[in-house]
Amino acid sequence: NFIAPLFVGILTAIISTSKLVHYLLHSHPEKTWSLFFGLIAASIFIIAKQVEAKLYWKNLVGFSLGIMFGFSLVSLIPVVTPDSYFFLLICGMIAITAMILPGISGSFFLVILGKYATVTGALKDLLNLENFKIVLVFSIGALIGLVSFSKFLKWLLTEHRAITLSALTGIMLGAMKKIWPWRNILATKTVGTKLVVTSERFVFPSELSSHVMLCIILLFVGAALVLLLEKISNSSK
């Protein structure tokens, strides 16, 4: 009763917003990343509040390892991978697992696995039989991953809640590197048929222009949305 609506909601969001997000990231990257930065920053705050202080040193270890993992994860360079349906099934399992964990992007995993363009491209024309097969296999993999990993995550949050939340907080904080709105590209590399960034420098805006102000406003809007949803959630419990 819980997993089915969640899975349908995730799949609906992917199908309905893939074109919009693709457009925003290419046409308005700094504004879009600013909104995402605010969303995840507020999420970090909410999860960190749930960590128990009595296991301080263990929580600190989990938090530190989480930061290193998250930072290393978003620093990976996409690779060329197989085009088989079996590998696409595995990609669906991995991507949905990332979506369950806060702060880790399922889309980013697909980029790393070289299947982001394949999946989003197939979503644009589901009437094509080959595209339908791609989405179907990916969806089956996502369903398998959602059902199987959710049990493991529940066990972690039941038996080792404080350490798990500390690690997740660290992962989210480490992954913030990927969504910093302002950056200078230093080097690129062609992987398969795609041009990917291999080196970049993160910068602060040199002046407080109207564009920068709008990015800052969107950052706070993103944070406010998450905090509002959290308040609504607490009120309904």
C-alpha atoms as one frame of an Amber mdcrd trajectory, in Angstrom:
protein
   0.000   0.000   0.000   2.948   2.339   0.526   5.534   1.144  -2.016   3.153
   1.015  -4.998   2.004   4.678  -4.804   5.595   5.760  -4.137   6.873   3.905
  -7.203   4.064   5.260  -9.412   4.764   8.781  -8.126   8.485   8.515  -8.890
   7.837   7.111 -12.368   5.225   9.791 -13.100   7.624  12.518 -11.979  10.390
  11.160 -14.212   8.130  10.990 -17.271   6.414  14.352 -16.727   9.418  16.475
 -15.722  12.357  14.998 -17.670  11.951  17.422 -20.576  11.464  20.424 -18.269
  14.488  19.635 -16.095  16.594  18.969 -19.211  15.590  22.395 -20.574  16.190
  24.225 -17.275  19.620  22.668 -16.710  20.762  23.653 -20.210  19.072  27.066
 -20.503  19.123  28.279 -16.880  21.791  26.182 -15.093  22.739  28.575 -12.273
  19.125  29.297 -11.332  18.187  25.611 -11.414  21.207  24.513  -9.372  20.491
  27.310  -6.866  16.993  25.923  -6.297  18.373  22.381  -5.908  21.075  23.658
  -3.531  18.412  25.147  -1.270  16.305  21.976  -1.388  19.182  19.724  -0.313
  20.615  22.202   2.240  17.287  22.258   4.073  17.054  18.456   3.830  20.470
  18.156   5.498  19.243  20.341   8.370  16.086  18.243   8.847  17.940  14.911
   8.899  20.728  16.217  11.145  18.122  17.225  13.756  17.082  13.569  14.099
  20.556  12.342  15.085  20.897  11.322  18.741  23.755  13.028  20.586  24.504
  10.142  22.954  26.557   8.225  20.343  28.731  11.224  19.562  31.962   9.561
  18.410  30.190   6.882  16.348  27.995   9.521  14.744  31.077  11.595  13.977
  32.734   8.624  12.252  29.598   7.918  10.217  29.268  11.597   9.324  32.920
  11.838   8.223  32.754   8.672   6.125  29.515   9.916   4.587  31.129  13.210
   3.549  34.061  11.398   1.928  31.745   8.973   0.123  29.405  11.696  -1.120
  32.264  13.923  -2.263  34.028  11.043  -4.035  30.787   9.884  -5.634  29.991
  13.179  -7.335  33.627  13.494  -8.470  33.437  10.367 -10.630  33.765  10.669
 -14.412  31.061   8.944 -16.517  32.199   5.767 -18.256  31.170   3.825 -21.374
  28.911   0.880 -20.441  27.092  -2.013 -22.221  23.796  -1.499 -24.071  22.215
  -4.816 -23.029  18.775  -5.019 -21.382  20.310  -6.807 -18.396  22.641  -3.889
 -17.729  19.704  -1.492 -18.120  17.850  -3.555 -15.490  20.819  -3.142 -13.123
  20.856   0.598 -13.858  17.198   0.814 -12.810  17.969  -0.937  -9.529  20.933
   1.348  -8.799  19.112   4.544  -9.768  16.082   3.869  -7.554  18.371   2.941
  -4.672  20.006   6.354  -5.006  16.582   8.024  -5.067  15.651   6.415  -1.745
  18.764   7.826  -0.097  18.541  11.577   0.551  21.175  13.705  -1.140  22.173
  11.185  -3.799  20.830  11.714  -7.306  19.499   8.762  -9.246  19.982  10.792
 -12.418  23.638  11.323 -11.559  24.093   7.563 -11.204  22.603   7.143 -14.663
  25.103   9.670 -16.018  27.953   7.745 -14.361  26.631   4.493 -15.852  26.251
   6.111 -19.273  22.508   5.539 -19.488  20.996   8.955 -18.676  20.642   9.945
 -22.354  19.298   6.462 -23.186  16.519   6.562 -20.589  15.502  10.216 -20.998
  15.604   9.839 -24.778  13.309   6.813 -24.620  10.823   8.717 -22.445  10.282
  11.283 -25.201   8.659   8.728 -27.538   7.073   5.772 -25.743   5.052   4.827
 -28.827   8.280   3.555 -30.355   8.555  -0.172 -29.492  12.299  -0.038 -28.741
  11.862   2.996 -26.480   8.985   1.271 -24.694  11.180  -1.780 -24.051  13.939
   0.418 -22.612  11.549   2.167 -20.210   9.854  -1.133 -19.265  13.131  -2.913
 -18.438  14.395   0.125 -16.521  11.107   0.335 -14.589  11.235  -3.364 -13.663
  14.786  -2.878 -12.360  13.652   0.179 -10.390  10.766  -1.780  -8.834  13.094
  -4.624  -7.826  15.573  -2.176  -6.319  12.852  -0.243  -4.495  11.339  -3.337
  -2.862  14.660  -4.990  -1.946  16.697  -2.000  -0.759  13.830  -0.455   1.203
  13.909  -3.459   3.569  17.648  -3.066   4.114  17.282   0.674   4.728  14.455
   0.018   7.202  16.705  -2.412   9.085  19.493   0.167   9.231  17.141   2.871
  10.541  15.707   0.464  13.120  18.921  -1.111  14.434  21.471   1.665  13.792
  19.370   4.806  13.401  21.770   7.453  14.763  24.812   6.246  12.816  22.774
   5.755   9.617  21.310   9.268   9.813  24.771  10.678  10.537  26.191   8.924
   7.476  23.298  10.093   5.296  23.801  13.655   6.514  27.476  13.393   5.580
  26.661  11.946   2.155  24.278  14.819   1.446  26.823  17.398   2.570  29.582
  15.815   0.490  27.306  15.630  -2.546  26.617  19.385  -2.348  29.759  19.841
  -4.442  27.838  18.601  -7.478  25.111  21.235  -7.233  27.088  24.397  -6.391
  25.580  26.916  -8.847  28.716  28.848  -9.812  31.703  27.116 -11.412  34.318
  27.524 -14.127  34.998  24.569 -16.444  38.739  23.885 -16.712  38.874  20.673
 -18.765  36.542  18.340 -20.679  36.771  14.840 -22.108  34.788  12.903 -24.709
  33.334   9.698 -23.226  31.532   7.634 -25.857  29.511  10.245 -27.741  29.214
  12.716 -24.860  31.416  15.618 -23.781  31.848  15.518 -19.991  33.550  17.847
 -17.550  36.683  16.365 -15.953  37.914  19.432 -14.066  36.191  22.540 -12.771
  36.735  25.294 -10.229  33.997  26.445  -7.870  33.722  30.222  -7.559  31.665
  32.894  -5.844  29.842  35.547  -7.886  32.085  38.551  -8.519  29.198  41.019
  -8.257  25.704  41.112  -6.800  23.824  41.438 -10.097  20.072  40.931 -10.615
  20.847  37.431 -11.944  22.820  36.510  -8.822  20.092  37.950  -6.595  17.500
  35.799  -8.366  19.700  32.717  -7.826  19.966  33.521  -4.108  16.202  34.018
  -3.877  15.624  30.644  -5.574  18.044  29.046  -3.120  15.964  30.299  -0.194
  12.743  29.322  -1.975  14.044  25.756  -2.307  14.957  25.639   1.374  11.592
  27.122   2.373   9.708  24.514   0.317  11.431  21.635   2.110  10.896  23.196
   5.555   7.244  23.824   4.709   6.742  20.213   3.612   8.409  19.065   6.828
   6.063  21.236   8.882   3.019  19.906   7.025   4.261  16.352   7.507   4.712
  16.850  11.268   1.271  18.435  11.564  -0.399  15.471   9.866   1.206  12.873
  12.172
